[in-house]
Amino acid sequence: MNEKQAEERPGMEDELGALLATLTPRQMQFVIARLVAASDAEAARLVGLHPHTVYCWRNRADVRRAVRLALREALAGAQDDLLEVAERTLEVLREELGCPASRGPPGLARHGR
């Protein structure tokens, strides 16, 4: 995670929490379902709602904002996990290849990496 993401993330979490607190239980279910559904209509069906119901919510803008923030939070978590795995993978490769931690595998410096 870069510095900008680290600074934005607590604010995103706070805003998401505040938004979720204003939603009905069914709307929160929709937000969660929307993380895996390809569309609003699919998410609505997953939680037992008719798609038209979602489009008629008075606070639809808040629900959509909650979906966007939840998606960003999920993506940020996945990025953190991938970076951790990549760092560990590099450590293991360096150990197996006998490379010092400050250098990469042999030959990388010659190729401008």
N, C-alpha and C positions, 0 to 999 in steps of 0.2 A: 504494500500500500504506500503510495507516495504521500508527501506531507500535506498536499491539498486535500486528498481523500481522507487522511487522518483527521484533519481539522473539520471537514464537512460531515463526517460520519456521526459524531455525537449529536449534531444539530438535526440530521436526518432522523436519527432514532427518536429524538425528543418530539419532532414534528409528527412522525408516524404514530407514536404513542398517543399524542394529543388528538390526532385525527381518529384513531381507532376508538378512543374513549367516547367519541360523539356518534359512532355508528351503532346500529342495531345489531343484535347477534347474527341475524341472517346476512346483513351487509358485511360483517366481519368474515363470515363463512365464504361469501362471494370473493372478498379480497384474497383470501387464502387460496381459493380454487383458481382464481385468475392467474396465480403464479405458475400453474401447470397447464392451464387451458389455452388454446390457440386464439380464442375470441371471448368477448363478453357473453355472447349467446351460449357458448359451450360451458363457460363457468357458471352461468345461471342454471343451466340444466343439471350440472354436477351437484348443485346445492338444492335442487328441487324447485327452482323458480322458472316461471315462463320468462323468456328473454325480454319480452315487452315490459315486464315489471321493473327490470333493471334500468331501462331507458326512461322510466317514468319517476324514478326516485327524485324527490325534491332536492336532496343534497347530493345529487349525482356528481357534481364537481368535486366534492369532498371525497367521495368513494373513489373516483378516478385518480385523485391525487394520492390517496392511500395506496392504491394499486401501484402507481408509479414509484412511490417511495419504497414500498415492499419489494418491488422488482430490483430497484437499485441496491437495497440492503442485501438481498439474496445474491446479486451479482458481486457485490463487494466482498461478501463472505467467501464466495467461490474463488474469486481472485486471490484472496489471502491464502486459501487452502492450496491453490496451484503454485503460488510463490513459495510456500513452505515445502511442498513436494519437490519443486525445482531446485531449491537450495540444498535439500537433503540429497537429491540425486547427484548434484555436482560434488558434494562432499564424498559420497560413495565412489563416484568415478575417479576423483582425485586420489582417494585412498587405494583403489584397485590399480590405478595406473602409476602410483608412486610419485605423483606430482605434488609439489608444495602448494599450500592453500592459496598463496598469492599469485600463482601462475595457473594457467589452464593446462589442458592436456598438451603434450609435445606437438609442436607444429602450428599451433593456433597463432602465435605471435607473428610467424612468417606470413600469414594470410591476412594480417591487419585486423585481427579480432582481439 
